[in-house]
Amino acid sequence: MTLEQKKIYFFSDFHLGVPSYEESLLREKKICRWLDEIRPTVGQLFILGDVFDFWFEYKHVVPKGYVRLLGKLADFADNGIPITIFTGNHDMWMFDYLPKQIGVKLLREPQGYEFNGSKFLIGHGDGLGPGDKGYKFIKKVFANKFCQWLFARLHPDFGINMANFWSRKSRQHTGHHDAVYLGDDKEFLVQYIKETEKHKHYDYYIFGHRHLPIDKQIGSSRYVNLGDWITYFTYAVWDGTNLELKKFE
């Protein structure tokens, strides 16, 4: 397969670390099997956030685990496969560790791209569109440099355990919303796309965050949500002409 025939893959929302070490490890191994399977065809990888259920980089400490996935990504990057990671709401505290150790490009906001004449807007998807003012406020707090400095003063054993507790509570509160499509008027990302299209056109909008595989035509644009690797094990692939939402195993 020539470089021009290589494909672009999009996947997100692994939430490694939950609900238990054993289940997370099985999921991590499944992700690595998928990466091995697609490797001959990969031209570029986009990971759209929430790789980890919680991640915070202290100056000299990072959370334990995930060595299989991180090693696999490092091997891809070492062999010239570009990898872009968008931070999600669960792992927005990625800083320089993965860019330095693996060689990934790290982005925090949706980014526009053009592939073979088609325009894409790609991002995690959290905090976009109308409503959800409580979360948007909390996100600003979490992104604040001073607040991050304060959290870094906590011992990792305490800080990471506390963050994992609140992450589980958040999932229990919002989990039932992930199971169903709420309707165009209540889906924040659908509203975001419609508003964006008033000012700038993209052929494809690709997001994560929603934990529900979605492939929907909105006007002249197509909205694809990648689902997750907890329940659905779904991803999207662009072959240069077509974008397809697919399921592994």
Secondary structure, DSSP 8 states (H G I E B T S, - for coil): --GGG-EEEEE----BT-S-HHHHHHHHHHHHHHHHHHGGGEEEEEE-S-SBSS-B--SS---S--HHHHHHHHHHHHTT--EEEE--SSSTB--SHHHHHT--EEESS-EEEEETTEEEEEE--TT-SS--HHHHHHHHHHH-HHHHHHHHTS-HHHHHHHHHHHHHHHHHHHGGGGGS---TTT-HHHHHHHHHHTT---SEEEE-SS-SEEEEEETTEEEEEE--TTTT-EEEEE-SS-EEEEE--
